[in-house]
Amino acid sequence: MDSMQKVVRLSSKELEYLKRARFLPASLAQILKTAMAGGDTNSLSVSHDVAEEFRSALMHRVAVAGFGPDYEPTSEGWMLEELIDRFF
């Protein structure tokens, strides 16, 4: 098990998006409640394994809802891509 912690910084908008996301497993939704607020930036401390779980869920979501009919990223798709990078 990976014991190293990774700090992921999220804007308030990103954190709210993730908290409302119905595509995240309950275990990941629960972890979002531990985010530490600091102005408009929130910090989430997760293990590398948990970060990978977030990335996997986000990548699945971007494949399902991240692109419009013309294959251009949607606004949700852009946010998902940013979040995928943030959890890397």
PDB file of N, CA, C and O in Angstrom:
ATOM      1  N   MET A   1       0.848  -1.180   0.000  1.00  0.00           N
ATOM      2  CA  MET A   1       0.000   0.000   0.000  1.00  0.00           C
ATOM      3  C   MET A   1       0.884   1.231   0.000  1.00  0.00           C
ATOM      4  O   MET A   1       1.884   1.274   0.717  1.00  0.00           O
ATOM      5  N   ASP A   2       0.541   2.205  -0.772  1.00  0.00           N
ATOM      6  CA  ASP A   2       1.307   3.435  -0.898  1.00  0.00           C
ATOM      7  C   ASP A   2       0.955   4.374   0.250  1.00  0.00           C
ATOM      8  O   ASP A   2      -0.196   4.792   0.373  1.00  0.00           O
ATOM      9  N   SER A   3       1.941   4.715   1.101  1.00  0.00           N
ATOM     10  CA  SER A   3       1.662   5.561   2.257  1.00  0.00           C
ATOM     11  C   SER A   3       1.999   7.032   2.008  1.00  0.00           C
ATOM     12  O   SER A   3       1.688   7.882   2.841  1.00  0.00           O
ATOM     13  N   MET A   4       2.622   7.338   0.887  1.00  0.00           N
ATOM     14  CA  MET A   4       2.961   8.730   0.572  1.00  0.00           C
ATOM     15  C   MET A   4       1.675   9.503   0.273  1.00  0.00           C
ATOM     16  O   MET A   4       0.769   9.008  -0.396  1.00  0.00           O
ATOM     17  N   GLN A   5       1.627  10.731   0.790  1.00  0.00           N
ATOM     18  CA  GLN A   5       0.454  11.575   0.556  1.00  0.00           C
ATOM     19  C   GLN A   5       0.734  12.591  -0.540  1.00  0.00           C
ATOM     20  O   GLN A   5       1.848  13.101  -0.667  1.00  0.00           O
ATOM     21  N   LYS A   6      -0.279  12.870  -1.315  1.00  0.00           N
ATOM     22  CA  LYS A   6      -0.214  13.858  -2.380  1.00  0.00           C
ATOM     23  C   LYS A   6      -1.223  14.938  -2.032  1.00  0.00           C
ATOM     24  O   LYS A   6      -2.359  14.630  -1.671  1.00  0.00           O
ATOM     25  N   VAL A   7      -0.828  16.192  -2.133  1.00  0.00           N
ATOM     26  CA  VAL A   7      -1.748  17.295  -1.886  1.00  0.00           C
ATOM     27  C   VAL A   7      -2.260  17.795  -3.229  1.00  0.00           C
ATOM     28  O   VAL A   7      -1.486  18.210  -4.091  1.00  0.00           O
ATOM     29  N   VAL A   8      -3.569  17.748  -3.389  1.00  0.00           N
ATOM     30  CA  VAL A   8      -4.226  18.198  -4.618  1.00  0.00           C
ATOM     31  C   VAL A   8      -4.948  19.496  -4.290  1.00  0.00           C
ATOM     32  O   VAL A   8      -5.763  19.545  -3.369  1.00  0.00           O
ATOM     33  N   ARG A   9      -4.649  20.535  -5.039  1.00  0.00           N
ATOM     34  CA  ARG A   9      -5.296  21.828  -4.832  1.00  0.00           C
ATOM     35  C   ARG A   9      -6.460  21.961  -5.813  1.00  0.00           C
ATOM     36  O   ARG A   9      -6.317  21.730  -7.014  1.00  0.00           O
ATOM     37  N   LEU A  10      -7.610  22.338  -5.266  1.00  0.00           N
ATOM     38  CA  LEU A  10      -8.830  22.458  -6.056  1.00  0.00           C
ATOM     39  C   LEU A  10      -9.459  23.821  -5.832  1.00  0.00           C
ATOM     40  O   LEU A  10      -9.494  24.317  -4.706  1.00  0.00           O
ATOM     41  N   SER A  11      -9.954  24.423  -6.898  1.00  0.00           N
ATOM     42  CA  SER A  11     -10.712  25.665  -6.727  1.00  0.00           C
ATOM     43  C   SER A  11     -12.048  25.307  -6.073  1.00  0.00           C
ATOM     44  O   SER A  11     -12.450  24.143  -6.053  1.00  0.00           O
ATOM     45  N   SER A  12     -12.721  26.313  -5.546  1.00  0.00           N
ATOM     46  CA  SER A  12     -14.040  26.076  -4.949  1.00  0.00           C
ATOM     47  C   SER A  12     -15.000  25.493  -5.977  1.00  0.00           C
ATOM     48  O   SER A  12     -15.796  24.610  -5.659  1.00  0.00           O
ATOM     49  N   LYS A  13     -14.926  25.989  -7.212  1.00  0.00           N
ATOM     50  CA  LYS A  13     -15.794  25.490  -8.292  1.00  0.00           C
ATOM     51  C   LYS A  13     -15.514  24.018  -8.569  1.00  0.00           C
ATOM     52  O   LYS A  13     -16.445  23.229  -8.728  1.00  0.00           O
ATOM     53  N   GLU A  14     -14.235  23.641  -8.628  1.00  0.00           N
ATOM     54  CA  GLU A  14     -13.871  22.235  -8.877  1.00  0.00           C
ATOM     55  C   GLU A  14     -14.321  21.340  -7.739  1.00  0.00           C
ATOM     56  O   GLU A  14     -14.839  20.247  -7.971  1.00  0.00           O
ATOM     57  N   LEU A  15     -14.124  21.799  -6.502  1.00  0.00           N
ATOM     58  CA  LEU A  15     -14.529  20.998  -5.347  1.00  0.00           C
ATOM     59  C   LEU A  15     -16.046  20.801  -5.335  1.00  0.00           C
ATOM     60  O   LEU A  15     -16.526  19.697  -5.078  1.00  0.00           O
ATOM     61  N   GLU A  16     -16.790  21.854  -5.609  1.00  0.00           N
ATOM     62  CA  GLU A  16     -18.256  21.734  -5.646  1.00  0.00           C
ATOM     63  C   GLU A  16     -18.691  20.784  -6.756  1.00  0.00           C
ATOM     64  O   GLU A  16     -19.602  19.980  -6.562  1.00  0.00           O
ATOM     65  N   TYR A  17     -18.047  20.871  -7.914  1.00  0.00           N
ATOM     66  CA  TYR A  17     -18.353  19.959  -9.020  1.00  0.00           C
ATOM     67  C   TYR A  17     -18.157  18.511  -8.566  1.00  0.00           C
ATOM     68  O   TYR A  17     -19.023  17.663  -8.782  1.00  0.00           O
ATOM     69  N   LEU A  18     -17.017  18.237  -7.938  1.00  0.00           N
ATOM     70  CA  LEU A  18     -16.727  16.870  -7.503  1.00  0.00           C
ATOM     71  C   LEU A  18     -17.687  16.403  -6.415  1.00  0.00           C
ATOM     72  O   LEU A  18     -18.091  15.240  -6.397  1.00  0.00           O
ATOM     73  N   LYS A  19     -18.049  17.303  -5.514  1.00  0.00           N
ATOM     74  CA  LYS A  19     -18.988  16.927  -4.442  1.00  0.00           C
ATOM     75  C   LYS A  19     -20.371  16.593  -5.003  1.00  0.00           C
ATOM     76  O   LYS A  19     -21.073  15.745  -4.452  1.00  0.00           O
ATOM     77  N   ARG A  20     -20.765  17.254  -6.093  1.00  0.00           N
ATOM     78  CA  ARG A  20     -22.072  16.992  -6.718  1.00  0.00           C
ATOM     79  C   ARG A  20     -22.032  15.838  -7.717  1.00  0.00           C
ATOM     80  O   ARG A  20     -23.078  15.351  -8.145  1.00  0.00           O
ATOM     81  N   ALA A  21     -20.836  15.404  -8.086  1.00  0.00           N
ATOM     82  CA  ALA A  21     -20.691  14.372  -9.119  1.00  0.00           C
ATOM     83  C   ALA A  21     -21.286  13.047  -8.665  1.00  0.00           C
ATOM     84  O   ALA A  21     -20.929  12.520  -7.612  1.00  0.00           O
ATOM     85  N   ARG A  22     -22.184  12.526  -9.460  1.00  0.00           N
ATOM     86  CA  ARG A  22     -22.806  11.243  -9.139  1.00  0.00           C
ATOM     87  C   ARG A  22     -22.010  10.067  -9.698  1.00  0.00           C
ATOM     88  O   ARG A  22     -22.347   8.912  -9.439  1.00  0.00           O
ATOM     89  N   PHE A  23     -20.959  10.353 -10.462  1.00  0.00           N
ATOM     90  CA  PHE A  23     -20.172   9.281 -11.069  1.00  0.00           C
ATOM     91  C   PHE A  23     -19.041   8.793 -10.160  1.00  0.00           C
ATOM     92  O   PHE A  23     -18.421   7.768 -10.446  1.00  0.00           O
ATOM     93  N   LEU A  24     -18.767   9.512  -9.074  1.00  0.00           N
ATOM     94  CA  LEU A  24     -17.697   9.078  -8.168  1.00  0.00           C
ATOM     95  C   LEU A  24     -18.200   7.995  -7.228  1.00  0.00           C
ATOM     96  O   LEU A  24     -19.327   8.082  -6.739  1.00  0.00           O
ATOM     97  N   PRO A  25     -17.389   6.977  -6.965  1.00  0.00           N
ATOM     98  CA  PRO A  25     -17.768   5.978  -5.971  1.00  0.00           C
ATOM     99  C   PRO A  25     -17.935   6.639  -4.601  1.00  0.00           C
ATOM    100  O   PRO A  25     -17.321   7.670  -4.327  1.00  0.00           O
ATOM    101  N   ALA A  26     -18.759   6.051  -3.754  1.00  0.00           N
ATOM    102  CA  ALA A  26     -19.030   6.614  -2.424  1.00  0.00           C
ATOM    103  C   ALA A  26     -17.748   6.833  -1.624  1.00  0.00           C
ATOM    104  O   ALA A  26     -17.643   7.811  -0.883  1.00  0.00           O
ATOM    105  N   SER A  27     -16.778   5.939  -1.765  1.00  0.00           N
ATOM    106  CA  SER A  27     -15.531   6.073  -1.004  1.00  0.00           C
ATOM    107  C   SER A  27     -14.787   7.354  -1.392  1.00  0.00           C
ATOM    108  O   SER A  27     -14.203   8.010  -0.530  1.00  0.00           O
ATOM    109  N   LEU A  28     -14.801   7.716  -2.681  1.00  0.00           N
ATOM    110  CA  LEU A  28     -14.136   8.941  -3.121  1.00  0.00           C
ATOM    111  C   LEU A  28     -14.954  10.170  -2.734  1.00  0.00           C
ATOM    112  O   LEU A  28     -14.388  11.198  -2.362  1.00  0.00           O
ATOM    113  N   ALA A  29     -16.265  10.074  -2.818  1.00  0.00           N
ATOM    114  CA  ALA A  29     -17.126  11.190  -2.417  1.00  0.00           C
ATOM    115  C   ALA A  29     -16.900  11.509  -0.941  1.00  0.00           C
ATOM    116  O   ALA A  29     -16.901  12.676  -0.550  1.00  0.00           O
ATOM    117  N   GLN A  30     -16.711  10.493  -0.134  1.00  0.00           N
ATOM    118  CA  GLN A  30     -16.477  10.681   1.302  1.00  0.00           C
ATOM    119  C   GLN A  30     -15.149  11.417   1.537  1.00  0.00           C
ATOM    120  O   GLN A  30     -15.070  12.276   2.415  1.00  0.00           O
ATOM    121  N   ILE A  31     -14.128  11.094   0.774  1.00  0.00           N
ATOM    122  CA  ILE A  31     -12.810  11.716   0.925  1.00  0.00           C
ATOM    123  C   ILE A  31     -12.879  13.213   0.647  1.00  0.00           C
ATOM    124  O   ILE A  31     -12.134  13.986   1.249  1.00  0.00           O
ATOM    125  N   LEU A  32     -13.765  13.633  -0.258  1.00  0.00           N
ATOM    126  CA  LEU A  32     -13.892  15.051  -0.580  1.00  0.00           C
ATOM    127  C   LEU A  32     -14.299  15.883   0.631  1.00  0.00           C
ATOM    128  O   LEU A  32     -14.035  17.085   0.676  1.00  0.00           O
ATOM    129  N   LYS A  33     -14.934  15.259   1.604  1.00  0.00           N
ATOM    130  CA  LYS A  33     -15.354  15.970   2.815  1.00  0.00           C
ATOM    131  C   LYS A  33     -14.157  16.371   3.672  1.00  0.00           C
ATOM    132  O   LYS A  33     -14.297  17.189   4.581  1.00  0.00           O
ATOM    133  N   THR A  34     -12.981  15.804   3.393  1.00  0.00           N
ATOM    134  CA  THR A  34     -11.789  16.125   4.185  1.00  0.00           C
ATOM    135  C   THR A  34     -11.005  17.297   3.604  1.00  0.00           C
ATOM    136  O   THR A  34      -9.962  17.664   4.144  1.00  0.00           O
ATOM    137  N   ALA A  35     -11.484  17.888   2.518  1.00  0.00           N
ATOM    138  CA  ALA A  35     -10.771  19.006   1.887  1.00  0.00           C
ATOM    139  C   ALA A  35     -10.661  20.173   2.859  1.00  0.00           C
ATOM    140  O   ALA A  35     -11.628  20.531   3.532  1.00  0.00           O
ATOM    141  N   MET A  36      -9.479  20.757   2.921  1.00  0.00           N
ATOM    142  CA  MET A  36      -9.211  21.901   3.791  1.00  0.00           C
ATOM    143  C   MET A  36      -9.374  23.173   2.978  1.00  0.00           C
ATOM    144  O   MET A  36      -8.698  23.360   1.966  1.00  0.00           O
ATOM    145  N   ALA A  37     -10.272  24.049   3.419  1.00  0.00           N
ATOM    146  CA  ALA A  37     -10.528  25.294   2.707  1.00  0.00           C
ATOM    147  C   ALA A  37      -9.487  26.342   3.066  1.00  0.00           C
ATOM    148  O   ALA A  37      -9.042  26.432   4.210  1.00  0.00           O
ATOM    149  N   GLY A  38      -9.111  27.125   2.077  1.00  0.00           N
ATOM    150  CA  GLY A  38      -8.194  28.237   2.278  1.00  0.00           C
ATOM    151  C   GLY A  38      -8.472  29.303   1.240  1.00  0.00           C
ATOM    152  O   GLY A  38      -7.781  29.379   0.225  1.00  0.00           O
ATOM    153  N   GLY A  39      -9.478  30.128   1.484  1.00  0.00           N
ATOM    154  CA  GLY A  39      -9.863  31.123   0.487  1.00  0.00           C
ATOM    155  C   GLY A  39     -10.564  30.445  -0.670  1.00  0.00           C
ATOM    156  O   GLY A  39     -11.507  29.680  -0.468  1.00  0.00           O
ATOM    157  N   ASP A  40     -10.104  30.727  -1.896  1.00  0.00           N
ATOM    158  CA  ASP A  40     -10.721  30.116  -3.070  1.00  0.00           C
ATOM    159  C   ASP A  40     -10.038  28.806  -3.441  1.00  0.00           C
ATOM    160  O   ASP A  40     -10.449  28.132  -4.386  1.00  0.00           O
ATOM    161  N   THR A  41      -8.993  28.444  -2.694  1.00  0.00           N
ATOM    162  CA  THR A  41      -8.274  27.206  -2.979  1.00  0.00           C
ATOM    163  C   THR A  41      -8.498  26.221  -1.843  1.00  0.00           C
ATOM    164  O   THR A  41      -8.440  26.584  -0.668  1.00  0.00           O
ATOM    165  N   ASN A  42      -8.751  24.987  -2.205  1.00  0.00           N
ATOM    166  CA  ASN A  42      -8.961  23.924  -1.235  1.00  0.00           C
ATOM    167  C   ASN A  42      -7.875  22.878  -1.425  1.00  0.00           C
ATOM    168  O   ASN A  42      -7.469  22.586  -2.550  1.00  0.00           O
ATOM    169  N   SER A  43      -7.410  22.320  -0.322  1.00  0.00           N
ATOM    170  CA  SER A  43      -6.367  21.295  -0.384  1.00  0.00           C
ATOM    171  C   SER A  43      -6.954  19.959   0.038  1.00  0.00           C
ATOM    172  O   SER A  43      -7.676  19.857   1.030  1.00  0.00           O
ATOM    173  N   LEU A  44      -6.627  18.951  -0.735  1.00  0.00           N
ATOM    174  CA  LEU A  44      -7.076  17.593  -0.458  1.00  0.00           C
ATOM    175  C   LEU A  44      -5.838  16.714  -0.395  1.00  0.00           C
ATOM    176  O   LEU A  44      -5.082  16.629  -1.364  1.00  0.00           O
ATOM    177  N   SER A  45      -5.629  16.063   0.738  1.00  0.00           N
ATOM    178  CA  SER A  45      -4.469  15.197   0.912  1.00  0.00           C
ATOM    179  C   SER A  45      -4.910  13.751   0.714  1.00  0.00           C
ATOM    180  O   SER A  45      -5.757  13.242   1.449  1.00  0.00           O
ATOM    181  N   VAL A  46      -4.325  13.096  -0.286  1.00  0.00           N
ATOM    182  CA  VAL A  46      -4.699  11.719  -0.616  1.00  0.00           C
ATOM    183  C   VAL A  46      -3.443  10.898  -0.888  1.00  0.00           C
ATOM    184  O   VAL A  46      -2.390  11.439  -1.224  1.00  0.00           O
ATOM    185  N   SER A  47      -3.573   9.600  -0.738  1.00  0.00           N
ATOM    186  CA  SER A  47      -2.465   8.721  -1.113  1.00  0.00           C
ATOM    187  C   SER A  47      -2.381   8.673  -2.638  1.00  0.00           C
ATOM    188  O   SER A  47      -3.323   9.053  -3.332  1.00  0.00           O
ATOM    189  N   HIS A  48      -1.261   8.209  -3.141  1.00  0.00           N
ATOM    190  CA  HIS A  48      -1.123   8.084  -4.599  1.00  0.00           C
ATOM    191  C   HIS A  48      -2.135   7.079  -5.153  1.00  0.00           C
ATOM    192  O   HIS A  48      -2.623   7.243  -6.271  1.00  0.00           O
ATOM    193  N   ASP A  49      -2.449   6.043  -4.379  1.00  0.00           N
ATOM    194  CA  ASP A  49      -3.446   5.062  -4.815  1.00  0.00           C
ATOM    195  C   ASP A  49      -4.829   5.708  -4.954  1.00  0.00           C
ATOM    196  O   ASP A  49      -5.547   5.456  -5.921  1.00  0.00           O
ATOM    197  N   VAL A  50      -5.189   6.536  -3.982  1.00  0.00           N
ATOM    198  CA  VAL A  50      -6.489   7.213  -4.027  1.00  0.00           C
ATOM    199  C   VAL A  50      -6.503   8.237  -5.165  1.00  0.00           C
ATOM    200  O   VAL A  50      -7.512   8.383  -5.855  1.00  0.00           O
ATOM    201  N   ALA A  51      -5.396   8.941  -5.360  1.00  0.00           N
ATOM    202  CA  ALA A  51      -5.311   9.884  -6.481  1.00  0.00           C
ATOM    203  C   ALA A  51      -5.553   9.141  -7.792  1.00  0.00           C
ATOM    204  O   ALA A  51      -6.233   9.652  -8.681  1.00  0.00           O
ATOM    205  N   GLU A  52      -5.002   7.946  -7.912  1.00  0.00           N
ATOM    206  CA  GLU A  52      -5.202   7.145  -9.131  1.00  0.00           C
ATOM    207  C   GLU A  52      -6.664   6.719  -9.274  1.00  0.00           C
ATOM    208  O   GLU A  52      -7.177   6.648 -10.391  1.00  0.00           O
ATOM    209  N   GLU A  53      -7.342   6.433  -8.156  1.00  0.00           N
ATOM    210  CA  GLU A  53      -8.775   6.100  -8.211  1.00  0.00           C
ATOM    211  C   GLU A  53      -9.577   7.294  -8.725  1.00  0.00           C
ATOM    212  O   GLU A  53     -10.480   7.135  -9.545  1.00  0.00           O
ATOM    213  N   PHE A  54      -9.237   8.503  -8.232  1.00  0.00           N
ATOM    214  CA  PHE A  54      -9.905   9.709  -8.732  1.00  0.00           C
ATOM    215  C   PHE A  54      -9.655   9.861 -10.226  1.00  0.00           C
ATOM    216  O   PHE A  54     -10.591  10.106 -10.987  1.00  0.00           O
ATOM    217  N   ARG A  55      -8.402   9.718 -10.654  1.00  0.00           N
ATOM    218  CA  ARG A  55      -8.064   9.871 -12.073  1.00  0.00           C
ATOM    219  C   ARG A  55      -8.844   8.880 -12.932  1.00  0.00           C
ATOM    220  O   ARG A  55      -9.352   9.239 -13.994  1.00  0.00           O
ATOM    221  N   SER A  56      -8.937   7.653 -12.477  1.00  0.00           N
ATOM    222  CA  SER A  56      -9.658   6.629 -13.232  1.00  0.00           C
ATOM    223  C   SER A  56     -11.133   7.014 -13.403  1.00  0.00           C
ATOM    224  O   SER A  56     -11.682   6.918 -14.500  1.00  0.00           O
ATOM    225  N   ALA A  57     -11.764   7.447 -12.315  1.00  0.00           N
ATOM    226  CA  ALA A  57     -13.179   7.850 -12.374  1.00  0.00           C
ATOM    227  C   ALA A  57     -13.356   9.070 -13.276  1.00  0.00           C
ATOM    228  O   ALA A  57     -14.322   9.150 -14.034  1.00  0.00           O
ATOM    229  N   LEU A  58     -12.422  10.020 -13.193  1.00  0.00           N
ATOM    230  CA  LEU A  58     -12.502  11.224 -14.018  1.00  0.00           C
ATOM    231  C   LEU A  58     -12.285  10.894 -15.491  1.00  0.00           C
ATOM    232  O   LEU A  58     -12.958  11.459 -16.354  1.00  0.00           O
ATOM    233  N   MET A  59     -11.355   9.987 -15.792  1.00  0.00           N
ATOM    234  CA  MET A  59     -11.105   9.607 -17.183  1.00  0.00           C
ATOM    235  C   MET A  59     -12.312   8.888 -17.777  1.00  0.00           C
ATOM    236  O   MET A  59     -12.635   9.075 -18.950  1.00  0.00           O
ATOM    237  N   HIS A  60     -12.969   8.076 -16.977  1.00  0.00           N
ATOM    238  CA  HIS A  60     -14.175   7.403 -17.459  1.00  0.00           C
ATOM    239  C   HIS A  60     -15.259   8.436 -17.759  1.00  0.00           C
ATOM    240  O   HIS A  60     -15.942   8.349 -18.780  1.00  0.00           O
ATOM    241  N   ARG A  61     -15.413   9.413 -16.867  1.00  0.00           N
ATOM    242  CA  ARG A  61     -16.435  10.447 -17.059  1.00  0.00           C
ATOM    243  C   ARG A  61     -16.156  11.296 -18.300  1.00  0.00           C
ATOM    244  O   ARG A  61     -17.077  11.622 -19.048  1.00  0.00           O
ATOM    245  N   VAL A  62     -14.881  11.658 -18.520  1.00  0.00           N
ATOM    246  CA  VAL A  62     -14.567  12.489 -19.690  1.00  0.00           C
ATOM    247  C   VAL A  62     -14.863  11.715 -20.975  1.00  0.00           C
ATOM    248  O   VAL A  62     -15.260  12.315 -21.974  1.00  0.00           O
ATOM    249  N   ALA A  63     -14.679  10.409 -20.965  1.00  0.00           N
ATOM    250  CA  ALA A  63     -14.984   9.595 -22.146  1.00  0.00           C
ATOM    251  C   ALA A  63     -16.490   9.570 -22.414  1.00  0.00           C
ATOM    252  O   ALA A  63     -16.917   9.501 -23.567  1.00  0.00           O
ATOM    253  N   VAL A  64     -17.289   9.626 -21.353  1.00  0.00           N
ATOM    254  CA  VAL A  64     -18.742   9.547 -21.476  1.00  0.00           C
ATOM    255  C   VAL A  64     -19.376  10.908 -21.772  1.00  0.00           C
ATOM    256  O   VAL A  64     -20.291  11.002 -22.590  1.00  0.00           O
ATOM    257  N   ALA A  65     -18.886  11.973 -21.098  1.00  0.00           N
ATOM    258  CA  ALA A  65     -19.589  13.259 -21.167  1.00  0.00           C
ATOM    259  C   ALA A  65     -18.700  14.449 -21.476  1.00  0.00           C
ATOM    260  O   ALA A  65     -19.158  15.589 -21.393  1.00  0.00           O
ATOM    261  N   GLY A  66     -17.452  14.222 -21.828  1.00  0.00           N
ATOM    262  CA  GLY A  66     -16.526  15.335 -21.988  1.00  0.00           C
ATOM    263  C   GLY A  66     -16.450  15.957 -23.358  1.00  0.00           C
ATOM    264  O   GLY A  66     -15.749  16.950 -23.550  1.00  0.00           O
ATOM    265  N   PHE A  67     -17.169  15.386 -24.329  1.00  0.00           N
ATOM    266  CA  PHE A  67     -17.070  15.898 -25.693  1.00  0.00           C
ATOM    267  C   PHE A  67     -18.452  16.087 -26.304  1.00  0.00           C
ATOM    268  O   PHE A  67     -19.373  15.306 -26.062  1.00  0.00           O
ATOM    269  N   GLY A  68     -18.570  17.140 -27.097  1.00  0.00           N
ATOM    270  CA  GLY A  68     -19.820  17.413 -27.783  1.00  0.00           C
ATOM    271  C   GLY A  68     -19.926  16.597 -29.059  1.00  0.00           C
ATOM    272  O   GLY A  68     -19.048  15.787 -29.357  1.00  0.00           O
ATOM    273  N   PRO A  69     -21.010  16.810 -29.823  1.00  0.00           N
ATOM    274  CA  PRO A  69     -21.222  16.046 -31.049  1.00  0.00           C
ATOM    275  C   PRO A  69     -20.136  16.268 -32.100  1.00  0.00           C
ATOM    276  O   PRO A  69     -19.931  15.419 -32.968  1.00  0.00           O
ATOM    277  N   ASP A  70     -19.444  17.398 -32.028  1.00  0.00           N
ATOM    278  CA  ASP A  70     -18.374  17.681 -32.987  1.00  0.00           C
ATOM    279  C   ASP A  70     -16.999  17.241 -32.453  1.00  0.00           C
ATOM    280  O   ASP A  70     -15.964  17.579 -33.027  1.00  0.00           O
ATOM    281  N   TYR A  71     -17.008  16.483 -31.348  1.00  0.00           N
ATOM    282  CA  TYR A  71     -15.791  15.962 -30.709  1.00  0.00           C
ATOM    283  C   TYR A  71     -14.905  17.043 -30.097  1.00  0.00           C
ATOM    284  O   TYR A  71     -13.741  16.795 -29.785  1.00  0.00           O
ATOM    285  N   GLU A  72     -15.458  18.234 -29.929  1.00  0.00           N
ATOM    286  CA  GLU A  72     -14.756  19.293 -29.208  1.00  0.00           C
ATOM    287  C   GLU A  72     -15.077  19.135 -27.725  1.00  0.00           C
ATOM    288  O   GLU A  72     -16.199  18.766 -27.378  1.00  0.00           O
ATOM    289  N   PRO A  73     -14.111  19.409 -26.841  1.00  0.00           N
ATOM    290  CA  PRO A  73     -14.398  19.291 -25.408  1.00  0.00           C
ATOM    291  C   PRO A  73     -15.522  20.235 -24.983  1.00  0.00           C
ATOM    292  O   PRO A  73     -15.595  21.380 -25.432  1.00  0.00           O
ATOM    293  N   THR A  74     -16.389  19.737 -24.116  1.00  0.00           N
ATOM    294  CA  THR A  74     -17.439  20.564 -23.522  1.00  0.00           C
ATOM    295  C   THR A  74     -16.825  21.303 -22.335  1.00  0.00           C
ATOM    296  O   THR A  74     -15.680  21.043 -21.965  1.00  0.00           O
ATOM    297  N   SER A  75     -17.582  22.221 -21.739  1.00  0.00           N
ATOM    298  CA  SER A  75     -17.061  22.912 -20.553  1.00  0.00           C
ATOM    299  C   SER A  75     -16.775  21.898 -19.446  1.00  0.00           C
ATOM    300  O   SER A  75     -15.792  22.037 -18.718  1.00  0.00           O
ATOM    301  N   GLU A  76     -17.626  20.881 -19.314  1.00  0.00           N
ATOM    302  CA  GLU A  76     -17.363  19.831 -18.337  1.00  0.00           C
ATOM    303  C   GLU A  76     -16.103  19.061 -18.726  1.00  0.00           C
ATOM    304  O   GLU A  76     -15.304  18.696 -17.864  1.00  0.00           O
ATOM    305  N   GLY A  77     -15.932  18.818 -20.002  1.00  0.00           N
ATOM    306  CA  GLY A  77     -14.746  18.107 -20.479  1.00  0.00           C
ATOM    307  C   GLY A  77     -13.464  18.836 -20.150  1.00  0.00           C
ATOM    308  O   GLY A  77     -12.479  18.216 -19.746  1.00  0.00           O
ATOM    309  N   TRP A  78     -13.465  20.178 -20.322  1.00  0.00           N
ATOM    310  CA  TRP A  78     -12.273  20.969 -19.987  1.00  0.00           C
ATOM    311  C   TRP A  78     -11.964  20.856 -18.495  1.00  0.00           C
ATOM    312  O   TRP A  78     -10.808  20.697 -18.103  1.00  0.00           O
ATOM    313  N   MET A  79     -13.018  20.940 -17.661  1.00  0.00           N
ATOM    314  CA  MET A  79     -12.804  20.838 -16.214  1.00  0.00           C
ATOM    315  C   MET A  79     -12.280  19.450 -15.856  1.00  0.00           C
ATOM    316  O   MET A  79     -11.370  19.319 -15.037  1.00  0.00           O
ATOM    317  N   LEU A  80     -12.844  18.429 -16.460  1.00  0.00           N
ATOM    318  CA  LEU A  80     -12.397  17.061 -16.185  1.00  0.00           C
ATOM    319  C   LEU A  80     -10.935  16.873 -16.569  1.00  0.00           C
ATOM    320  O   LEU A  80     -10.173  16.257 -15.824  1.00  0.00           O
ATOM    321  N   GLU A  81     -10.540  17.395 -17.718  1.00  0.00           N
ATOM    322  CA  GLU A  81      -9.140  17.282 -18.149  1.00  0.00           C
ATOM    323  C   GLU A  81      -8.208  17.956 -17.144  1.00  0.00           C
ATOM    324  O   GLU A  81      -7.147  17.425 -16.814  1.00  0.00           O
ATOM    325  N   GLU A  82      -8.613  19.120 -16.666  1.00  0.00           N
ATOM    326  CA  GLU A  82      -7.812  19.838 -15.663  1.00  0.00           C
ATOM    327  C   GLU A  82      -7.715  19.020 -14.373  1.00  0.00           C
ATOM    328  O   GLU A  82      -6.646  18.925 -13.769  1.00  0.00           O
ATOM    329  N   LEU A  83      -8.823  18.440 -13.962  1.00  0.00           N
ATOM    330  CA  LEU A  83      -8.830  17.635 -12.730  1.00  0.00           C
ATOM    331  C   LEU A  83      -7.980  16.374 -12.882  1.00  0.00           C
ATOM    332  O   LEU A  83      -7.278  15.980 -11.951  1.00  0.00           O
ATOM    333  N   ILE A  84      -8.044  15.750 -14.043  1.00  0.00           N
ATOM    334  CA  ILE A  84      -7.211  14.561 -14.294  1.00  0.00           C
ATOM    335  C   ILE A  84      -5.740  14.917 -14.111  1.00  0.00           C
ATOM    336  O   ILE A  84      -4.988  14.185 -13.468  1.00  0.00           O
ATOM    337  N   ASP A  85      -5.339  16.047 -14.684  1.00  0.00           N
ATOM    338  CA  ASP A  85      -3.949  16.505 -14.532  1.00  0.00           C
ATOM    339  C   ASP A  85      -3.614  16.787 -13.072  1.00  0.00           C
ATOM    340  O   ASP A  85      -2.520  16.467 -12.608  1.00  0.00           O
ATOM    341  N   ARG A  86      -4.554  17.385 -12.353  1.00  0.00           N
ATOM    342  CA  ARG A  86      -4.325  17.772 -10.966  1.00  0.00           C
ATOM    343  C   ARG A  86      -4.106  16.553 -10.076  1.00  0.00           C
ATOM    344  O   ARG A  86      -3.317  16.608  -9.133  1.00  0.00           O
ATOM    345  N   PHE A  87      -4.793  15.463 -10.367  1.00  0.00           N
ATOM    346  CA  PHE A  87      -4.647  14.244  -9.544  1.00  0.00           C
ATOM    347  C   PHE A  87      -3.461  13.380  -9.968  1.00  0.00           C
ATOM    348  O   PHE A  87      -3.203  12.342  -9.358  1.00  0.00           O
ATOM    349  N   PHE A  88      -2.736  13.799 -11.010  1.00  0.00           N
ATOM    350  CA  PHE A  88      -1.590  13.025 -11.484  1.00  0.00           C
ATOM    351  C   PHE A  88      -0.408  13.189 -10.540  1.00  0.00           C
ATOM    352  O   PHE A  88       0.653  12.609 -10.773  1.00  0.00           O
TER     353      PHE A  88
END
